[in-house]
Amino acid sequence: MIPIRCLSCGKVVSAYFDEYQKRVQDGEDSKKVLDDLGLKRYCCRRMLISHVEVW
């Protein structure tokens, strides 16, 4: 499970996770997807890029 909020700044990031995963799996560039989703801070970007599903 991805954390609901960014651990550094507190912005909600879990709302973007499903769309991010889908678009990256479809072959889009990770940087472009994060820019389109409006995630500008590096701390929030790290939350999505480095997340690994444990289940």
Backbone as numpy.savetxt, mean C-alpha at the origin, in Angstrom:
# Nx Ny Nz CAx CAy CAz Cx Cy Cz
-2.67 -9.92 7.93 -3.50 -8.74 7.93 -2.62 -7.50 7.93
-2.95 -6.61 7.06 -2.22 -5.35 7.00 -2.75 -4.43 8.11
-1.88 -3.70 8.76 -2.35 -2.74 9.77 -3.31 -1.72 9.16
-4.26 -1.28 9.94 -5.26 -0.34 9.45 -4.62 1.01 9.15
-3.75 1.47 10.04 -3.11 2.77 9.88 -1.60 2.61 9.74
-1.00 3.60 9.10 0.46 3.65 8.98 1.04 3.76 10.39
2.06 3.00 10.66 2.66 3.01 11.99 3.39 4.30 12.31
3.82 5.03 11.28 4.57 6.26 11.50 3.70 7.50 11.59
2.81 7.68 10.60 2.06 8.94 10.53 0.58 8.80 10.90
0.05 7.59 10.91 -1.33 7.37 11.31 -2.36 7.43 10.20
-1.93 7.61 8.94 -2.87 7.66 7.82 -3.44 6.26 7.57
-4.70 6.18 7.20 -5.34 4.91 6.90 -4.75 4.35 5.61
-4.16 3.15 5.67 -3.57 2.52 4.49 -4.26 1.22 4.11
-5.02 0.64 5.01 -5.66 -0.65 4.70 -6.72 -0.52 3.61
-7.28 0.66 3.43 -8.29 0.86 2.41 -7.71 0.75 1.00
-6.42 0.93 0.86 -5.77 0.90 -0.45 -5.15 -0.45 -0.77
-5.08 -1.35 0.19 -4.31 -2.58 0.03 -4.86 -3.49 -1.07
-6.15 -3.72 -1.09 -6.72 -4.64 -2.09 -6.51 -4.13 -3.51
-6.76 -2.85 -3.73 -6.56 -2.29 -5.06 -5.09 -2.32 -5.46
-4.22 -2.01 -4.51 -2.77 -2.06 -4.78 -2.35 -3.46 -5.20
-2.74 -4.46 -4.43 -2.39 -5.85 -4.74 -2.89 -6.26 -6.12
-4.14 -5.94 -6.41 -4.73 -6.34 -7.69 -4.00 -5.70 -8.86
-3.73 -4.41 -8.76 -3.10 -3.70 -9.88 -1.65 -4.13 -10.08
-0.94 -4.41 -9.02 0.45 -4.87 -9.14 0.48 -6.28 -9.73
-0.44 -7.13 -9.33 -0.50 -8.48 -9.89 -0.90 -8.46 -11.36
-1.63 -7.44 -11.78 -1.99 -7.31 -13.19 -0.85 -6.76 -14.03
0.27 -6.41 -13.40 1.46 -6.01 -14.12 1.78 -4.53 -14.12
1.02 -3.73 -13.38 1.32 -2.30 -13.32 2.54 -2.04 -12.44
3.20 -0.94 -12.70 4.36 -0.53 -11.92 3.92 -0.10 -10.53
4.61 -0.58 -9.51 4.26 -0.29 -8.13 4.28 1.21 -7.84
5.27 1.92 -8.36 5.37 3.37 -8.14 4.17 4.10 -8.72
3.76 3.72 -9.90 2.63 4.39 -10.55 1.33 4.12 -9.78
1.16 2.91 -9.30 -0.04 2.56 -8.54 -0.11 3.37 -7.25
1.00 3.46 -6.53 1.03 4.23 -5.28 0.76 5.70 -5.53
1.30 6.24 -6.62 1.04 7.64 -6.98 -0.44 7.85 -7.30
-1.04 6.93 -8.06 -2.46 7.03 -8.41 -3.37 6.94 -7.19
-2.96 6.15 -6.20 -3.75 5.99 -4.99 -3.61 7.19 -4.06
-2.64 8.05 -4.32 -2.47 9.24 -3.51 -1.58 9.04 -2.30
-0.80 7.98 -2.30 0.11 7.74 -1.18 1.46 8.38 -1.50
1.70 9.54 -0.93 2.90 10.32 -1.22 4.01 10.12 -0.19
3.64 9.86 1.04 4.64 9.72 2.10 5.34 8.37 1.99
6.64 8.38 2.21 7.40 7.14 2.09 7.03 6.12 3.17
6.56 6.61 4.32 6.20 5.67 5.38 4.95 4.87 5.00
3.99 5.52 4.37 2.77 4.84 3.93 3.06 3.90 2.76
3.93 4.33 1.86 4.31 3.50 0.72 4.99 2.22 1.20
5.83 2.37 2.21 6.53 1.22 2.77 5.56 0.19 3.35
4.47 0.69 3.94 3.49 -0.22 4.55 2.91 -1.17 3.50
2.63 -0.68 2.31 2.04 -1.52 1.27 3.09 -2.36 0.56
4.23 -1.77 0.28 5.26 -2.49 -0.48 5.85 -3.64 0.31
6.08 -3.45 1.59 6.78 -4.46 2.39 5.86 -5.45 3.09
4.55 -5.31 2.93 3.63 -6.21 3.64 3.66 -7.61 3.03
3.70 -8.62 3.90 3.69 -10.03 3.47 2.52 -10.70 4.17
1.65 -11.32 3.40 0.53 -12.06 3.98 1.05 -13.33 4.65
0.66 -13.56 5.88 1.13 -14.71 6.64 0.19 -15.90 6.47
-1.04 -15.65 6.16 -2.01 -16.74 6.05 -1.76 -17.56 4.86
